[in-house]
Amino acid sequence: MTDQFSEWKVLQLDSLGLTEDPFVPTANPRFFYLGEEHRPVYRMIQSVVMQRRGLMLITGRQGTGKTSLARLVYNQLYELDGIEASMIEISNFRTRMQAAQIVGASLPTLHVPSQRSYIKQMSLFKEKITNYYIETEGNVVVILDDCQALTNDALQFIFETYNFDAEPGKLVQIIAVGTDDALRVFAKNPDVESRIFSTMSLNPLGLRSVIEMIVHRLRTAGRSSHLLTDDAYEAVFELTSGLPRDVVRLCGTAMDI
């Protein structure tokens, strides 16, 4: 049955001039389209990282492309010399100790092993980061996705990490990404909230960006010409309200009919 389905899928894609499915509902950076509505957020992330600003919060409705943007940024940073980057996809830390352990272990070069106490964990974490900066002048970047799941105790880890700096700026840059509920989570901890350098929202796409997003996905999957009519593009936009996740889902469903 699986082989038959795979064969049918290949024939379907081939008939549409595609080499792969352009509407798979996963956050694949190859298919991510950076629309004009999202570019200001992307540029601010770059500024926060390169200028060592410390902490940025990105919020938005479900389906606006927050995780896709986060993965795009992570993939780009991971390939750069002088940057040690990690991405935590579900930041549901219950305690500051758990946050320190998971974040420390997620940094491939530093790889901070677990300690018996939070004080020792943070001491080793800061020691590793300090040595990394002294030896390489490198920049550590941690992307926390689904940050609306953070507890107030876990936010204390962010507070201590933010306060860890040197002459050029912060030694660790944290990009927190979450739903609009994250605004309330951070508001409950004024010490952390007051240290956010920039809070930005990821908005739905306009009609032009929806069209360009669909075209980009088709081109990435091997098709150079349009697949939809002008009326179909407008229908997709109206039915999805410009939410990228819903655009992908609707186009994928239409392609399978």
C-alpha positions as a Markdown table, in Angstrom:
| # | Residue | x | y | z |
|---|---|---|---|---|
| 1 | Met | 0.0 | 0.0 | 0.0 |
| 2 | Thr | 2.8 | 2.4 | 0.9 |
| 3 | Asp | 4.6 | 1.7 | -2.4 |
| 4 | Gln | 1.4 | 2.3 | -4.3 |
| 5 | Phe | 0.8 | 5.6 | -2.6 |
| 6 | Ser | 4.4 | 6.7 | -3.2 |
| 7 | Glu | 4.1 | 5.8 | -6.9 |
| 8 | Trp | 0.8 | 7.7 | -7.1 |
| 9 | Lys | 2.4 | 10.7 | -5.4 |
| 10 | Val | 5.3 | 10.8 | -7.8 |
| 11 | Leu | 3.0 | 10.6 | -10.8 |
| 12 | Gln | 0.9 | 13.4 | -9.4 |
| 13 | Leu | 3.8 | 15.6 | -8.8 |
| 14 | Asp | 5.3 | 14.8 | -12.3 |
| 15 | Ser | 2.0 | 15.7 | -14.0 |
| 16 | Leu | 2.2 | 19.2 | -12.3 |
| 17 | Gly | 5.8 | 19.7 | -13.3 |
| 18 | Leu | 7.0 | 19.3 | -9.7 |
| 19 | Thr | 9.9 | 17.3 | -8.3 |
| 20 | Glu | 8.7 | 17.4 | -4.7 |
| 21 | Asp | 5.6 | 18.4 | -2.8 |
| 22 | Pro | 5.6 | 22.2 | -2.3 |
| 23 | Phe | 2.9 | 22.2 | 0.3 |
| 24 | Val | 4.1 | 19.8 | 3.0 |
| 25 | Pro | 2.9 | 21.3 | 6.3 |
| 26 | Thr | 6.4 | 21.4 | 8.0 |
| 27 | Ala | 8.6 | 24.3 | 8.9 |
| 28 | Asn | 11.1 | 23.7 | 6.1 |
| 29 | Pro | 13.5 | 26.8 | 5.7 |
| 30 | Arg | 13.9 | 25.9 | 2.0 |
| 31 | Phe | 10.2 | 26.7 | 1.3 |
| 32 | Phe | 10.0 | 29.7 | 3.7 |
| 33 | Tyr | 9.1 | 32.9 | 1.9 |
| 34 | Leu | 10.1 | 36.1 | 3.6 |
| 35 | Gly | 7.2 | 38.4 | 2.8 |
| 36 | Glu | 7.4 | 42.2 | 3.2 |
| 37 | Glu | 5.2 | 41.9 | 6.3 |
| 38 | His | 7.9 | 39.7 | 8.0 |
| 39 | Arg | 11.1 | 41.5 | 6.8 |
| 40 | Pro | 11.1 | 44.1 | 9.6 |
| 41 | Val | 11.1 | 41.3 | 12.2 |
| 42 | Tyr | 13.9 | 39.4 | 10.3 |
| 43 | Arg | 16.0 | 42.6 | 10.1 |
| 44 | Met | 15.5 | 43.3 | 13.8 |
| 45 | Ile | 16.6 | 39.7 | 14.7 |
| 46 | Gln | 19.8 | 40.3 | 12.7 |
| 47 | Ser | 20.4 | 43.6 | 14.6 |
| 48 | Val | 19.8 | 42.1 | 18.0 |
| 49 | Val | 22.2 | 39.3 | 17.3 |
| 50 | Met | 25.0 | 41.2 | 15.6 |
| 51 | Gln | 24.8 | 44.2 | 17.9 |
| 52 | Arg | 24.6 | 42.0 | 21.0 |
| 53 | Arg | 21.4 | 43.5 | 22.3 |
| 54 | Gly | 20.6 | 40.5 | 24.5 |
| 55 | Leu | 16.9 | 39.7 | 24.4 |
| 56 | Met | 14.1 | 40.0 | 21.7 |
| 57 | Leu | 10.5 | 38.8 | 21.9 |
| 58 | Ile | 8.6 | 37.8 | 18.8 |
| 59 | Thr | 4.9 | 37.1 | 19.0 |
| 60 | Gly | 2.0 | 36.4 | 16.7 |
| 61 | Arg | -1.1 | 34.3 | 16.0 |
| 62 | Gln | -0.8 | 30.6 | 15.4 |
| 63 | Gly | 0.0 | 30.0 | 11.8 |
| 64 | Thr | 1.8 | 33.3 | 11.0 |
| 65 | Gly | 5.1 | 31.5 | 10.4 |
| 66 | Lys | 7.0 | 32.1 | 13.6 |
| 67 | Thr | 8.6 | 28.7 | 13.8 |
| 68 | Ser | 9.5 | 28.8 | 10.1 |
| 69 | Leu | 11.2 | 32.2 | 10.5 |
| 70 | Ala | 13.0 | 30.9 | 13.7 |
| 71 | Arg | 14.4 | 27.9 | 11.8 |
| 72 | Leu | 15.5 | 30.0 | 8.9 |
| 73 | Val | 17.4 | 32.3 | 11.3 |
| 74 | Tyr | 18.9 | 29.3 | 13.1 |
| 75 | Asn | 20.1 | 27.6 | 9.9 |
| 76 | Gln | 21.7 | 30.9 | 8.8 |
| 77 | Leu | 23.4 | 31.5 | 12.1 |
| 78 | Tyr | 24.5 | 27.9 | 12.5 |
| 79 | Glu | 26.6 | 28.2 | 9.3 |
| 80 | Leu | 28.4 | 31.4 | 10.3 |
| 81 | Asp | 31.8 | 31.4 | 11.9 |
| 82 | Gly | 32.0 | 33.0 | 15.3 |
| 83 | Ile | 28.4 | 32.2 | 16.2 |
| 84 | Glu | 27.4 | 29.4 | 18.5 |
| 85 | Ala | 23.6 | 28.9 | 18.0 |
| 86 | Ser | 21.0 | 26.6 | 19.3 |
| 87 | Met | 17.2 | 26.4 | 18.8 |
| 88 | Ile | 14.9 | 24.9 | 21.5 |
| 89 | Glu | 11.7 | 24.0 | 19.7 |
| 90 | Ile | 9.5 | 23.7 | 22.7 |
| 91 | Ser | 10.6 | 25.9 | 25.6 |
| 92 | Asn | 8.4 | 24.3 | 28.3 |
| 93 | Phe | 11.0 | 24.6 | 31.0 |
| 94 | Arg | 9.3 | 24.2 | 34.4 |
| 95 | Thr | 12.3 | 25.4 | 36.5 |
| 96 | Arg | 15.4 | 27.6 | 36.1 |
| 97 | Met | 17.5 | 24.5 | 36.6 |
| 98 | Gln | 15.8 | 22.7 | 33.8 |
| 99 | Ala | 16.2 | 25.7 | 31.5 |
| 100 | Ala | 19.9 | 26.0 | 32.3 |
| 101 | Gln | 20.5 | 22.3 | 31.7 |
| 102 | Ile | 18.7 | 22.1 | 28.4 |
| 103 | Val | 20.1 | 25.3 | 27.0 |
| 104 | Gly | 23.6 | 24.5 | 28.1 |
| 105 | Ala | 23.5 | 21.0 | 26.5 |
| 106 | Ser | 22.0 | 22.4 | 23.3 |
| 107 | Leu | 25.0 | 24.5 | 22.4 |
| 108 | Pro | 27.2 | 22.1 | 20.4 |
| 109 | Thr | 30.6 | 23.6 | 21.0 |
| 110 | Leu | 30.1 | 24.6 | 24.6 |
| 111 | His | 28.0 | 21.5 | 25.6 |
| 112 | Val | 27.7 | 22.3 | 29.3 |
| 113 | Pro | 27.1 | 19.1 | 31.3 |
| 114 | Ser | 24.5 | 18.9 | 34.0 |
| 115 | Gln | 25.5 | 19.8 | 37.5 |
| 116 | Arg | 23.9 | 19.0 | 40.9 |
| 117 | Ser | 22.8 | 22.5 | 41.8 |
| 118 | Tyr | 21.6 | 25.5 | 39.9 |
| 119 | Ile | 24.4 | 27.6 | 41.3 |
| 120 | Lys | 27.0 | 25.2 | 39.9 |
| 121 | Gln | 25.1 | 24.8 | 36.6 |
| 122 | Met | 25.1 | 28.6 | 36.0 |
| 123 | Ser | 28.7 | 29.0 | 37.2 |
| 124 | Leu | 29.8 | 26.4 | 34.6 |
| 125 | Phe | 27.6 | 27.8 | 32.0 |
| 126 | Lys | 29.0 | 31.3 | 32.4 |
| 127 | Glu | 32.6 | 29.9 | 32.6 |
| 128 | Lys | 32.2 | 28.1 | 29.3 |
| 129 | Ile | 30.7 | 31.2 | 27.6 |
| 130 | Thr | 33.4 | 33.4 | 28.9 |
| 131 | Asn | 36.1 | 31.1 | 27.7 |
| 132 | Tyr | 34.4 | 30.9 | 24.3 |
| 133 | Tyr | 34.4 | 34.7 | 24.0 |
| 134 | Ile | 38.0 | 35.1 | 25.2 |
| 135 | Glu | 39.2 | 32.5 | 22.8 |
| 136 | Thr | 37.2 | 33.4 | 19.7 |
| 137 | Glu | 35.2 | 36.6 | 20.5 |
| 138 | Gly | 32.3 | 34.4 | 19.5 |
| 139 | Asn | 28.6 | 35.2 | 19.9 |
| 140 | Val | 26.2 | 32.8 | 21.6 |
| 141 | Val | 22.6 | 32.8 | 20.3 |
| 142 | Val | 19.7 | 30.9 | 21.8 |
| 143 | Ile | 16.3 | 30.7 | 20.0 |
| 144 | Leu | 13.5 | 29.7 | 22.3 |
| 145 | Asp | 10.4 | 28.7 | 20.3 |
| 146 | Asp | 7.0 | 28.3 | 22.0 |
| 147 | Cys | 8.2 | 30.6 | 24.8 |
| 148 | Gln | 4.6 | 31.2 | 26.0 |
| 149 | Ala | 5.2 | 27.9 | 27.9 |
| 150 | Leu | 7.9 | 29.4 | 30.1 |
| 151 | Thr | 7.2 | 29.5 | 33.8 |
| 152 | Asn | 8.1 | 32.5 | 35.9 |
| 153 | Asp | 10.9 | 30.4 | 37.6 |
| 154 | Ala | 12.3 | 29.5 | 34.2 |
| 155 | Leu | 12.3 | 33.2 | 33.2 |
| 156 | Gln | 14.9 | 33.7 | 36.0 |
| 157 | Phe | 17.4 | 31.8 | 33.9 |
| 158 | Ile | 16.8 | 34.3 | 31.1 |
| 159 | Phe | 17.2 | 37.2 | 33.6 |
| 160 | Glu | 20.6 | 35.9 | 34.8 |
| 161 | Thr | 21.7 | 35.1 | 31.2 |
| 162 | Tyr | 20.8 | 38.6 | 30.1 |
| 163 | Asn | 22.8 | 40.2 | 32.9 |
| 164 | Phe | 25.9 | 38.3 | 31.7 |
| 165 | Asp | 27.8 | 40.7 | 29.5 |
| 166 | Ala | 31.2 | 42.1 | 28.5 |
| 167 | Glu | 32.5 | 45.3 | 27.0 |
| 168 | Pro | 31.0 | 44.8 | 23.5 |
| 169 | Gly | 27.5 | 43.9 | 24.8 |
| 170 | Lys | 25.7 | 40.8 | 25.9 |
| 171 | Leu | 27.6 | 37.5 | 25.6 |
| 172 | Val | 24.3 | 35.6 | 25.0 |
| 173 | Gln | 21.5 | 36.7 | 22.7 |
| 174 | Ile | 18.1 | 35.2 | 23.3 |
| 175 | Ile | 15.4 | 35.3 | 20.7 |
| 176 | Ala | 12.1 | 34.3 | 22.3 |
| 177 | Val | 9.3 | 33.3 | 19.9 |
| 178 | Gly | 5.8 | 32.5 | 20.9 |
| 179 | Thr | 2.1 | 33.2 | 20.6 |
| 180 | Asp | 0.5 | 36.4 | 21.9 |
| 181 | Asp | 0.2 | 34.7 | 25.3 |
| 182 | Ala | 3.9 | 35.2 | 25.7 |
| 183 | Leu | 3.3 | 38.9 | 26.2 |
| 184 | Arg | 1.4 | 38.0 | 29.4 |
| 185 | Val | 4.0 | 35.5 | 30.5 |
| 186 | Phe | 6.8 | 38.1 | 30.3 |
| 187 | Ala | 4.5 | 40.8 | 31.9 |
| 188 | Lys | 4.3 | 38.7 | 35.0 |
| 189 | Asn | 8.1 | 39.1 | 35.5 |
| 190 | Pro | 8.9 | 42.9 | 35.2 |
| 191 | Asp | 12.6 | 42.3 | 35.8 |
| 192 | Val | 12.8 | 40.2 | 32.6 |
| 193 | Glu | 10.2 | 42.2 | 30.6 |
| 194 | Ser | 12.1 | 45.5 | 31.2 |
| 195 | Arg | 15.2 | 44.0 | 29.6 |
| 196 | Ile | 13.6 | 43.1 | 26.3 |
| 197 | Phe | 15.4 | 45.2 | 23.7 |
| 198 | Ser | 12.6 | 44.7 | 21.1 |
| 199 | Thr | 9.1 | 43.2 | 21.0 |
| 200 | Met | 7.7 | 42.7 | 17.5 |
| 201 | Ser | 4.7 | 40.9 | 16.1 |
| 202 | Leu | 4.6 | 38.6 | 13.1 |
| 203 | Asn | 1.5 | 39.6 | 11.1 |
| 204 | Pro | -0.5 | 37.7 | 8.4 |
| 205 | Leu | 0.5 | 38.2 | 4.8 |
| 206 | Gly | -1.2 | 40.5 | 2.3 |
| 207 | Leu | -2.5 | 39.3 | -1.0 |
| 208 | Arg | 0.7 | 40.1 | -2.9 |
| 209 | Ser | 2.8 | 38.2 | -0.4 |
| 210 | Val | 0.5 | 35.2 | -0.4 |
| 211 | Ile | 0.9 | 35.0 | -4.2 |
| 212 | Glu | 4.6 | 35.4 | -4.0 |
| 213 | Met | 4.8 | 32.7 | -1.3 |
| 214 | Ile | 2.9 | 30.2 | -3.4 |
| 215 | Val | 5.0 | 30.9 | -6.4 |
| 216 | His | 8.2 | 30.6 | -4.3 |
| 217 | Arg | 7.1 | 27.2 | -3.0 |
| 218 | Leu | 6.3 | 26.0 | -6.5 |
| 219 | Arg | 9.6 | 27.2 | -7.9 |
| 220 | Thr | 11.5 | 25.5 | -5.0 |
| 221 | Ala | 9.6 | 22.3 | -5.9 |
| 222 | Gly | 10.6 | 22.5 | -9.6 |
| 223 | Arg | 7.7 | 24.3 | -11.3 |
| 224 | Ser | 8.6 | 27.6 | -13.0 |
| 225 | Ser | 5.1 | 28.7 | -14.1 |
| 226 | His | 2.0 | 29.6 | -12.2 |
| 227 | Leu | -0.3 | 26.8 | -11.1 |
| 228 | Leu | -3.3 | 29.0 | -9.9 |
| 229 | Thr | -5.4 | 31.5 | -11.7 |
| 230 | Asp | -5.8 | 35.1 | -10.5 |
| 231 | Asp | -9.2 | 34.3 | -9.1 |
| 232 | Ala | -7.8 | 31.2 | -7.3 |
| 233 | Tyr | -5.1 | 33.3 | -5.6 |
| 234 | Glu | -7.7 | 35.8 | -4.4 |
| 235 | Ala | -9.8 | 32.9 | -3.1 |
| 236 | Val | -6.8 | 31.4 | -1.2 |
| 237 | Phe | -6.1 | 34.8 | 0.4 |
| 238 | Glu | -9.7 | 35.3 | 1.4 |
| 239 | Leu | -10.2 | 31.8 | 2.8 |
| 240 | Thr | -6.9 | 31.9 | 4.8 |
| 241 | Ser | -6.8 | 35.5 | 5.9 |
| 242 | Gly | -3.1 | 35.5 | 4.9 |
| 243 | Leu | -2.0 | 33.0 | 7.5 |
| 244 | Pro | 0.9 | 31.1 | 5.9 |
| 245 | Arg | 0.1 | 27.8 | 7.7 |
| 246 | Asp | -3.5 | 27.9 | 6.3 |
| 247 | Val | -2.3 | 28.8 | 2.8 |
| 248 | Val | 0.0 | 25.8 | 2.8 |
| 249 | Arg | -2.8 | 23.5 | 4.1 |
| 250 | Leu | -5.4 | 24.8 | 1.6 |
| 251 | Cys | -3.1 | 24.6 | -1.4 |
| 252 | Gly | -2.0 | 21.1 | -0.4 |
| 253 | Thr | -5.6 | 20.0 | -0.1 |
| 254 | Ala | -6.5 | 21.5 | -3.5 |
| 255 | Met | -3.5 | 19.8 | -5.1 |
| 256 | Asp | -4.6 | 16.4 | -3.9 |
| 257 | Ile | -8.2 | 16.7 | -5.1 |
